Every structure is written in structure tokens, then in C-alpha cells.
Amino acid sequence: MSFPETRMRRLRRSESLRALVRETALDPGDLIYPLFICPGEGVRHAIGSMPGVFNLSVDEAVREAEEAAGLGIGGLLLFGLPESKDEQGTGAWDDNGIVQQGLRALKQSAAAKKLVLIADVCLCEYTSHGHCGMIVEGRNGLEVDNDSSIDLLGRAAASLARAGADIVAPSDMMDGRVAAIRRALDGDGSTDIPILSYASKFASAFYGPFREAADSAPQFGDRKTYQMDGANIREAMREIDLDLAEGADMILMKPAMPYLDVVRAARERVDVPVGAYQVSGEYSMLQAAFEKGWLDRDRAMLESLLGIRRAGADFIVTYFAKDAAKVL
Ligand code: PBG
């Protein structure tokens, strides 16, 4: 049957009808809110390129987490700005490191500990050179060394789990890091801590504002020798297969909006939970349009998140988590 017997508009006549036939739902519990924890007390340092996002000292991070918990948000993704950086990124696996301190404080708060606390595992915020691994003199000059880096990532993951992380999330894109992290966790008594691997993470211009927020811009070169080329979806599927074979419990796709086809392909390929990260640049470009009055804030924000859910993401890491939860 077709027009005039069939009329698609019949099911769009009222909000209650539209709600009845709506295929995709957005729930605050599906949203993960990133926090950037910095040293000090009472610090709320605004990030210029990310309106509404702050570097927060541990005490302020706990307050922010309690608000997020009150809004029904599912979890937090924690990043750290250490007191000082060095060649090896020792702050990443220091049991007294900034995220470790944050985790312990969050676990003391009845409200905050209801959130799933996800610790990002990477070295770039902790290394003086800003790369996600160790730098060595290679055939073509300075290179990011894979195999020495994954040992350090394992140490970082074990330390974060000891401090109270519910999930560890490696975002470095070294080969073999999921297996190395699993070994390190299991060898340290953290057999029950899941790994959420950023399985396919593309070398993206959309991470620009994050690097201001996390003070993690590479001091030379770029991340293209470890993060993926934006043109490749088949390669993304291989990355996912390898991470699952190494023991990843869930995967995260990143960025989201320019890579929704990759999110969809991942969803159809695997049965583990799939998340997507609406990264800093996606957030900042929408915020810029809101500030100019060019887009309707609430509607564009929710539409951007709904699109990511519709593409197949079970959960979304987003800087809009609090704002979206308020609207929902
Ligand atoms: C660390 C890391 C980055 C992001 C998440 N983890 C930055 C990068 O790879 O340069 C980006 C997140 C965002 O842009 O919001 N490796």
C-alpha cells in the first residue's frame, strides 16, 4: 500500500503519538561525564575553549561528582593534571598521583561513589613531551616506543584500580596494551576490574580543546604514528577484534559525530557494550554556535546525543552530560 492509503504523518500528529513510536531513547544514566582533576584546593579553573568545563581540585571534583550523581548521570571519566611532568610520565602510576587522590576522595562520598568511576589510562597528561608513550631514538629520529610504553600503562592501570577505579580505560593506542593491562590488573589482585578500551581512536583535529583542558599537547610531531588514520573503517574493525581478543570487556569509539559509521559498524560486529566519545571539539563547536545564537542549545545538544545513540552507542562520554541530564 502507498499514498493515499498510507500516510506517514498519521503517527506524528501529537507528542504522545510520537513518544509511543520513538525508536531511540536518551537517558541520563547512559551518559558519562569527564572531569579534569588538578592540584590545589578550591580550584575551578575555566577552560577557554570549552565553556562550562573546568580543571577542578579534588574537593571541587567531589562536589561536581555529587551534582552529577544527583542528576542521575551514569559515571565519570577521570583525567589528571599532575603537579609536575617527566620523560616517563611517572605521575600516571604514582599511588599518590592526582587521579588516584581524586578516586580515593570520590569513594569517600556516599553520593559520588554511586557513579561508575572510569579512570582514563594514558601517559600524555604526565609526560613532559606530551606523547602517549615513551620516546626513544629510532631509525627516523625520535619515536614513540610501543613495548616499553605498555608496561608503564599496565602499572598505571593497576595503581588506578587500587585507588578505587571501577573501570580502567586505555586511550593511548599502543599495540598490545589491553593484554598488558589485563596482566597487570590480574597480577595485582584486580581481576574484577573491567577494561574499557578506546579500541578505535582516530588521530583527530577534534581533540584540540581537550589538549588545553588536560595540558597534553605533544611538544613535537603529532599522534599519527599511533592513533588511526581517519579514512579507515576496516582497520578500525581489526583494532576492535584485537582488543577483544586481548581481553577488553567493553569498547569506546572516538570521536563520535564525524565517525558515526564506525560506531554503527562496531555495534553490528560485536556483542560487548559499545560506547562513543563526543570529544572536546564536537562540544566546543556546538558551544560556539550556541554563544552566537546560531543553534538552539537544548535541541541541538540532545539531537547530537540522540544521533550517537541511534548509530549504536550504548553509552556516551560527553561534556554535555550535566546539561543534557537537566533537560531530560
Ligand atoms: C589521551 C586522550 C585524549 C582524549 C581522550 N584521552 C587526547 C588525545 O589523544 O590527544 C581526547 C578527548 C577529547 O578531545 O575530548 N590520550
Residues whose N, C-alpha, C, O or C-beta is under 5 A from the ligand:
A	BS01	PBG	C122 C124 S171 F206 Y207 F210 V279 S280 G281
